């Protein structure tokens, strides 16, 4: 955890996070996010949380910050991303096995 930053986990949040970890149907990304916050609540340092979760330091910091801002609900929801470029259907020329004329085709006999 960064110096001077404190994560306050209430008993209600702690029970909810433990339920997420215990539920076998929960997506694994939610489980390890909850485990990061539970380890933080136990007083573990960033290095220990990284060792337990197998995640990098920025990942640990990101989910600690998200929990401080939005609580447990913030861990269960991914941030929206900007959509990519619009799909272009005419990007590639249409290839035909049998070209209309024999001179420009590459599969002529």
N, C-alpha and C positions, 0 to 999 in steps of 0.2 A: 504494500500500500504506500502511496506517496506520503511523504512527511507532512504532518498537520491535517491529514484527511481522516475523518472518523465516519464509519458506517454504523448507523444505529439500526439494529434488527430487533423489532418488538417480538414478544412471545407469540403473538398471532401470526406474524410473518414467518417466524421460525417453524411453527407447526405446519403452515402452508408449504414452506419449502421442503420440509421433511416428507410431507405427503407427495410432493412432486417426485422426490427421489425414490420413494417406496413404490410408487405406482409403476407397474410393469408395462403399461400401455403408453406411458409418456415418451415423447420423442427424446432421443439421447441428447440433443442440443439443449433442451430445457433442463435435463438432469444435470449436466455438467455446469450449466449456469447456476443452478440452485446450489450445487456442491461448492462452487466458488464462494457464494455468499455465506453459506453455512460455515465454511472454513474461516472466512473473515470474521464471522460472529464469534467463533471459538478463540479468536485472537492470534491466528496464524499470520505470519508475515507473507509477503509476496512470493519469496523464494519457496516457502513450504507449500503455498497454494499452487504454484507452478508445478512443483514436483508431484503433488497429489492429483492434479487435474490433467497434467500433460499439455497445458496450454502456455502460450508465450506471455510475457509480462504485459504487453499492450492489451492483450485479450482480457487478462485478469482485470486490469485497470478499467477497460471499457465497460465490463459488466458490473463492476463495483460502482462506477459513476452512473450507469443506467439505473441500478437499483436505488441509489440515493435520490435520483431525480423522479423516478416513476414507480418505485416499489416493485412488488412481485409481478404485477401485470406487465411492467416493462421488460422483464426477463422472458415472458411468454410470447412476446410479439416481436417480430423482426421489423426493422425500420424499412420504410418504403424507399425504393430506389427509383432514380430517373429512368424512364423507359429508354431503350436503345434506339438506334436509327430505325426509321420505318422500313419495313420489308419491301424490297424492290424485286418484282417478279420478272422484269425484263433485263436483269443484270447480265445474264449469260445468254449467248446465242443458242438457239434451238439446234441441237444436233440431230441429224436424221441418218438412219442407217442406209437408206436408199435416197440419195440426192435426186433432185428433179432433173438435172442435166449431168452427163457423165464427166464433164470437164472439171468442175469445181469440187467434186466429191472425193473423199479420201478412201472410201470403201468400194470403189468401182471395180468391176471385173474386166 
